[in-house]
Amino acid sequence: MEVDVRKLKIEDYEQLKASMIEAYDGIGSIWRESTIARLLKLFPEGQVCVAVDGKVVACALSIIVNYALYGDEHTYEEITDNYSFDTHDDNGDVLYGIEVFVHPDFRELRLGRRLYDARKELCETINLKEIKVGGRIPNYHKHSEELSPKEYIVKVKNKEIYDPVLSFQLANDFHVVRVLTNYLTGDKESKEYAVLLEWNNIYYSAKKNSMRDSIIRLGLVQWQMRQFSSLDAFYGQVEFFVDTLSAYQADFALFPEFFNSPLLAEFNHLDTREAMHELAKKTEEIRTKIAELAIAYNVNIIAGSMPVVEDGQLYNIAYLCHRDGKLSEYRKIHITPNENKYYGITGGDKIAAINTDCGKIGILVCYDVEFPELSRLMALDGMKILFVPYLTDTQNAYTRVRHCAMARAIENECYVAIAGCVGNLPGVNNMDIQFGQAAVFTPSDFAFPTNAVKAEATPNTEMTLIVDVDLTLLKELHNYGSVKTMKDRRTDLYEVRKVNGE
């Protein structure tokens, strides 16, 4: 007999399904192939199986969560976001077990212990604080008339009663945290109770820059348009703001769209399209410099947006320079008539939330925020904070961005931060005037400001805006809000999806 503990693969599904049918024996529905595929895409390392003589007979499924967002009184539906697993976060601190099963013909081989050992090894390898599970108590229905859940747990711990799940978990060094009520809908054997258990990783060390709680500090730069004598002078102004926001321990620094456009001045003798192509030649150097600042000042920098030429096409790209050295980007998708006429900008074609050490965020550049489908797709991908760098010349243009940003916060149950340029820029064609007011918007419910504005800057004045946002409030809104816009969508009538699947 050959026993192999390994990562689960989608090709294993038929064998997995057969083992699930035997393991559940009519007490529950089996995991669909699409669900397993989703878990494998999100967190392949966390899906482990045991094959005996090449046949998959046992499996353990898990995700990583920012546990502070859910706490010790969650339900299974909450911790998995109704089985969508959008709660998974690569930057979380807890490995959460969502399933373990063993084919009944192989239970004498103690394969469950092998799966739990694999989970513990994974927890240590990727430096997570602990493993948590909401364990069913399937034998409780036999004793529920004479014992409370607490009394039942004590008797199981004292080995006076055997419970196939709880007894196993206690034998594997898990300890009881609390009783969970209404944990798994329809679990009649457990009377919908569960036991929250945890295993602590004694080798865990707190990860620098990882979100230890739910408070994220945003730093917004309301950028004054001005002439710069040199590229170094431009860098000096950028570093001033990064340094300032870092001193206030901001997690993010947001710069406006085309905040480097004052550098167009030296090309003002050229046609506007040619001038923007010349400015694009500086983007790689500027991006590299800002990426260095992100590391040096320990702050994630959304470098507004800058022009980039690829294969003869001009793009408007917002770079996220992570403070750990990674680089992400978002390419403006919707191009305004003005941008098309004067610069010939090409729209991007990728829509996705971005993983950061503070959870998933989204970036939309200016005009893009006026198209609700983009942010909805990002919200479905787990985005909790949306950043919108913009550049608007008139108050009318700014009003469009502002009001659409406010709507995006409400409909997607997220925070939206916007920042733009202000003032005038003589000597640069098509960049004469700017109007702006940086702000952070919230959903509209009791936990948030009555006007859904967390904070806003003074209009048309160079300044910074530093704002704390609490992700826990978004979770509470999602589950207990006066209205629940994400949950109450009529997906039986309509849907928003990516055409190209990316």
N, C-alpha and C positions, 0 to 999 in steps of 0.2 A: 504493500500500500504506500502510495506517495502522496504526501500532504504538502501543498504549496500555498503560502500566504502571499498575496500579491495585489497590485492595484486592479480594480475592476475595469473592464473594457466594454464598450457598447456591443461588441461582438459576443459577449457573454450573456446577452439578455435572455435568449430562449432558455438556456440552462438555469439562469437566475429565476425566470418566471416559473419554471417547473418546480424549483425548490421552494419558492414563495408559496405556491399553491398548497404544497404539502405542509409547510411550516404554519400557515395560517389556518388551514383546515376549516374554512368557512367562517372564521371569527373576524375577518377583515378583508378589505379589498387589497389587491396587489398593486405594486408600483408599475405605472405605465412606462413604456419604453421612452416616450418623450420626456418624462420626468427624470429618468435615469440619465438620459442624454444631457438634460439641463444641468444636473449635478456634476456630471463629468466635465462639462464645459466650464462651469464656475470654479470647481475645486477638485481636480482629478486626483490629487494626493489623498484627499479625505475619503475616497470611496474604495474600500478594501474588501476583498473576497478571499475565501478559502476554497481551493480546488482539491478534491481527492481523486487521485487517478485521472486527472484531467477534467473532472466534472465539478462545476461550481455548486457547492452545497451550503455555503454560509456567506453572510455579507454584513458589513457595517457601513452605514452612511453617515456623513457628518458635514457640518459647515463651520465657518469661523464667524463669530459675531462680536460687535462692540457691545459687551454685555451690559454696560451702564445704561444703554438705551432701552433695555427690556426689564432688567431687575429681577427680583426673586418671586414675582407674582404674575408671571406671564402664562399664556396658554400655548399649546402646540401651534395653533393657527397664527398667533402673533409672532412667535419665534421663527416661523417659516414663511411669514407673510402669505398666509393661505396657500401654502404648498408651492408658491412661486420661487421661494428661496432668494428673493431680492434682499433679504436681511444679511446674506453672506457678504462679508467684507474682508478682503485680503489683509487689511490693516487692523483687524480686530484683535482682541486679547484672549478670547475663550474659544476652545474647540467644543462645539455643541453636538452631541450625539443625537441623531434624528431617527436612527433605526439600527437594530441588530436582529438577525434571525439565523437559525440553523435548521437545516432539513432534519426532521425527526429521526430518520434512520441513522444519523451521524452524531447525535447528541452525546453519546457515550464517549466520543473522542475529545471532549472538552474543547471544541473548536471556538466556542465563545471566548474563552480565556485568551486564545491566540489573537482573536480580533481585538480584544481590549488591550492586549500588550502592544499590538500594532498601533492602536490609537495613542497610547502613552508615549511610545517612541516618536510618533509624529509630533505630538505636543511638545516634547523636549527638543526635537530637531528644529522646528520652526519657531521655538521660543515663545510659546503661548503660556499664559498664566495658569490655566487649569482646564480640565475637561468638566463639562456639566452635562447632565442628562435629566430628562423628566421621565422617571421610570414608572411604568404601569405596575399595578399590584393586582394581577389577574385572579388571585385566590381570595381577594377581599370579599367578594360577594357571598362567599361561604360563611363569613363571620360578621357581616355588616350589621346584623340585627343585635348582636351582643357586644361588639367592639367598635369604638370610634377608630378613625384612621390612625390617630396617634397611638392608641392602645395596640392596634394591629402591628404597627411598625415596631414597637417595643418587643412584642412577642416574637416577631420574625428575627430581630436582632439577638434575642435571647435563645433562638433556635427552638422555641416552643411551637412555632408554626413555620411551615416551609412555604415560601412563595417563589415560583420559578424565576421571576425577574429580580425581585428585591434581594432575595438570598444570594443570588449570583453576584449582584453588584456589590453587596457588602463584602463578599468573599474576595472581591477584586480591589480592595482598599478604597472603595468609595465610601464617603460618609454622608449622612443625612443632613440636609440644610433646612428643609421645611416641607409641609404638605401643600400640594397645589390642588386647587378646586377647579372644576369645569375644565380640566386640562385638555382632554381629548374627547371631542364630541362623539357620542355613540359608543363609548367604551363601557359597556354594561357590566362586564366582569369586575372592573375596577371602580364602578359607580362614578365614573368620570373623575376620580381622584388620581393623583400621581405623586410620586416622591421625588423632590428635587435633590439630586445627589451631585457631589463634586469630588474630583481627584486633583490634588494640588501638585503642580510641577515644582519640585524643590530646587531645580536648576534654573528657574526663570529669573531673568533680569529685565527690569523695565527698559523698554526700547525707547531710545531718545527720539523725540518728535512724534511718537505714537500717541494717538488720542486716548488719554487715560480717563477722560470724562466727556461729557456731551457739549461743553462750552467751546465754541470756535470763535477766535477773534479775527475780525476782518479789518483790513486797512485799505482805504480808498484814497486815491490821489486825484484831486481836482487840479489838473495840470494847466498852468498859465502858458499860453503861446508866447514865445519870445525868440528873438534872434540869438543864435549862438555863434561866438567867434571861431569855434573849432569843435571837433568831435569830442575832444577831452572836456570842453566846457559843458557839453550835453551830458556826458557821463557823470560829471560832477553834480549836476542837478538831479539826475536819476539816483545816484548814490545817496544824496542828501535825504531824499524821501525814503529810500530803503532803510537807511540807518535810523531815521526817525521812527518808522513803523516797527523796526526790529527792537528798538529800545523799549517800546510799549508791548513787546512780546506778541506781536501780531502773527497769526498763522498764515495769512495771505496778504499780499500787496497787489492791488489792482490798478493798473495804469490804463489810460484811455486808448481808443482806436486812433491809429496814425499819430501817436504822441511824438513821433520823431519827424513829423512833417516840417518843423522849422528848418531842418537840414536841407530842404528843397531850395532854400534861398540861393545857394551857389549855382543852381541849375535853372534859375528863373529866366534865363535868356533862351531856353529851349521850349519847344512845344510841351504842354502839360503831360502828355503821354510819355514823351521821351524823358522828361524830368523825373517822372515816377520810376521809370526803368533805371535811371541812374541812381536814384535813392535806394532802389532795391539791391544795388551792388554793395551797400553798406550793411544790409540786414544781418548777414552771417556774423560779421564782426560784433555788431551790437548785441545780437542774441547770445554770443559766447560771453561777452562781458557781463550781461545781466545774469546769465547762468552762474557765473563765478560769484556775483553778488548774492545770489540766492543761497549758495553754500556758505559763503563767508558770514552772512548776517542771519542765517538760520531762519529764512522765511520763504514760503512758496510765492513766486512772483509771476503774476499774469502780465506779460509784457505787452499790454494793450493789443495792438496789432501793427504789423509792418508789411510792406510790399515785398513779394518774393517772385522772381522770374524762374520758371521751369519750362523747358522745351518751348521757349518763346512765348509762353502764356504768363500773364501777370496775375498773381493771387494776393488776397488780403488775408494774412495768417496771424492768428493770436497764438503766441507760445506760452505754455506753462512751464516755467523753470522750477522744478521741484527742489526743495532744499536738500535732498539727498543726492542730487546730481542728475536725476532722470530728466528727460525732456518730453513733453507732450505738445500736441498742436491741435488747433481747430481752424479750418479754412472757411471763411465767410461764404455762405451758400447763396444768399439772395443779394444781388447787386443792384444798387439804386440806378435810376436813369442817369443821374449826374455822374456816378462812378463809371458807368458804361460809356457815356459820351466823352468824358474828358480823359479817362485813363484806360479804358478797354479792359477792365478787370474781369477775370473768369471766376465763376462760382465753384466752390468746393463740392464734394459729394459724399462726405462721411458724417454720420450722426451717431454720437456715442457719449455716454457719461465717462468721466475720467477718474480712475482710482488715485487717491492721494492719501497721505498719512492722517488726514482728517475725515476720511470717508469719501464717497463719490460726489463729484461736482460736475457741473456743466458749464460750458462757455458758448455764448452766442454773441456775435459781433453786430451791434447797432441794429440795422434794418431787420436782421434775422429774428429779433425778439417780437416782431410784429406778425410772425407766422407761428401760431400756437402749436402746430403739429411737431415742430422741432423739440420744444421743451417737453412736450408730453412724452415723446419717445425717450428722451433722457430720463424723465421721471420714472417711466416704466423700467428703465435700466438701473434705477436706484439713486438717481441724483437728488441731493437734499439742499444744495446751495447752487444757485445759478449766477454766474458772473457775466455782466454785459458791458464791455468796453464800447463806448460810442463816440461819435464826432458829429455834432449837429450845429448848423450855422444859425438857424432862427429858433425862436421860442416855439413856433408851430412844430418844427421838426422834433425838438426836445420833448414836447408834450406827447407826441406819438410814442416815442420810446418809453417815456415815464409811465403813461397809462397802460401800455401793453405789458410792461414789466410788472406792474402791480397786478394785472390780471393773471399773468403767469404764476405769480406767487400764490394766489388764491386757488386757481384751478389745479395746480400741481402739488399743493401742500408743501411748499418749499420756501426758502429765503431767496431773494433776488437782490444782488448788489450791482449798481450801475455807477459808472464813472466816466466823465468826459472832459474835453478840453474847454477852456474859457478864454475870453479876451480876443484880441485882434492880432493879425499877423501880416502887416504890410510888407510888400516885397516878395510875396509868394502867391503866384497865380492860383485862383480858385480856392484859396484858404484865407480869405480876407477876414471873416468874422466867425465867432463861435459863441454859442450859448450853452451853458451847462449847469447842472446841480446834481452832485453825487448824492446817492441815497441808498438805503437798505430797506426793502419792503418785506412784509410778512404776510402770512395768511390772515384772514379776518375772522377771529373768534375770541372768546373770553380771555384766553391765555396771552393774547397779543394786543398791541396798541389798538385803540378803537378806530383809528384812521388807517391801520395797517401799514404805518410808516415807523420803522424802528428808529431811524435817525436820518437826517438829511443835512447837507452842507449849506452854507450861504451861497445863493446863486452868483455866478460870474465872479468868484473870488478864489484865488489860488489858496488851497488849504488841504488838509488831510481830514478824513473822517474815520474814526476808530470805533468799531461796534462789535459787541459780543452777541452771538446768536446761540440759542440752546436747542440742540437737535432732539432732546427729550420731548420738548413741547410739540415737535412735529409728529412724534410717535403717538403722543396722547391725542393729538388732533385726529390722526388717521383712524384711531380706534374709538374715540369717545367724543369727537367734535359735534357741534350743533348740526353741521352738515359734513358729509364725508365724500368729497368730490371724486377721490380716486376709487373708493370702494363702490360708490353708487352708479358708476358708469354702466350704461345698458349695452354691454358687449354682445348681447344677443341681437342687437339692432345695428350696431356700428362698431368700427374698430379703426385705430390708427396704426399703421405698420410701415416698415421700410420696404420700399419697392425692390431694392437690390439685395436686401437681407443683411446689409453691413451696418 
